[in-house]
Amino acid sequence: MGIVSQEAIVQFQALMDPVDDPLIKTFQNVHQGYQAETLLRFLKAREWSVVKAHKMLVDCLLWRVQNDIDDILAKPIVPTELYRAVRDSQLIGMSGYSREGLPVFAIGAGLSTFDKASVHYYVQSHIQINEYRDRVILPSASKKHGRPITTCIKVLDMTGLKLSALSQIKLLTIISTIDDLNYPEKTNTYYIVNAPYIFSACWKVVKPLLQERTRKKIQVLPGCGRDELLKIMDFASLPHFCRKEGSGSSRHSENENCFSLDHPFHQQLYNYTKQQSLMTEPARPIKQGSFHVDLPEPAAEGTEFELHKFENGNGLSQSMDAIKTNDG
């Protein structure tokens, strides 16, 4: 960490010292004992402006308090059949860890349909995975390795990606905005695999248009990415769609499918939310109904926003026009 960043963190910390309850409690859930690393993330997200980073963090804490985010892990999606439907249509899971101890999250970007539940359930599920990662997975990894581990790796499977994905642009924009405003700089690297020709062609056009900070994080790997990913993780941690060349589908190998509710990660997460619910309200049955979160206005900047903008088809359609123009 350089002198400039250290000075910025000291200034940032001084601005945060006067913060009172209930923001202090929710800030503790955010930093999990790693305040400097948390402040650093928000500084990076605002190009090292202490004033802007401070505003961003305070806005984040207010959002958490206003939407009861600290309690979201005690709000399981029930009944189980509904949660299974969410898992089958919002393809995300955790397949293991990199050799450096970073959690590896897999995302079925091309085959997620988001058509089995309301927007609020998908947003609730997404935030729950974020919170479980930040409050359970990352602290456990930090303790195991004896050093702060505050970021993860994401592997995006583009199998099945079509321009028709534009129909999901509103939901994906909501999710990416929530991440950019409230969970900034949580992803170390995005690895894109099983990219169809249309993605590979458009990537060449879109890449120069992305922010440098975003561009440096994204790597488009050949094929299923197996050989490249094995350089940073063991075979057991590879997402199922990366384990065999030509596997061709995010739904391959159901027994090892990290998207499935039956996968150990989702079983642990779902059981955790049910246990937290019983601890919070032991005498009451678990309530049905989605956990409503204020849906934000689209962010004008941020890694997740830029990536989803391209991933879900908006960038594809624009860059296809550019390719046609250049080829003509």
RAKA-V761125 format. One line per field, one symbol per residue. phi: phi as a letter, one per 20 degrees, with the letter a starting at -180 (. if undefined). psi: psi as a letter, one per 40 degrees, with the letter a starting at -180 (. if undefined). Layout:
phi->???
psi->???
This chain:
phi->.ffffffffffffffegffdgeffffffffelndfgfffffffffdlmefffffffffffffffffdlffdffdcfecfgffffffffcdebadeqcffenefdddcefedfdlcdbfgffffgfffffgffffdcffffffffembfdcccdcddeegnfcfffgfdfffffffffgffeccfledfbdddclffgffgffgfefgfeffgffgfedceeflemgfffffdbfgfefggfdebgnfmbfdflgfdffeffffggfffffffffffffffcfedfffeofeecgeffgfebpffffffgffeofffffffffffffff
psi->hidddddddddddddedehiiedddddddddfegddddddddddeffehdddddddddddddddddefddedeegihiiddddddddeeghiiheaiieeehihhhhgddehdfeeiiddddddddddddddddedddddddddefihheiihhhhhehehideeddedddddddddddddefifehdihhhifhidddddddddddeeiidddddehhhiibeeddddedeiiddehideeehhedeieeigddehedideidddddddddddddddddgdeiihiiiihhhhhiihieiidddddddddeddddddddddddddd.
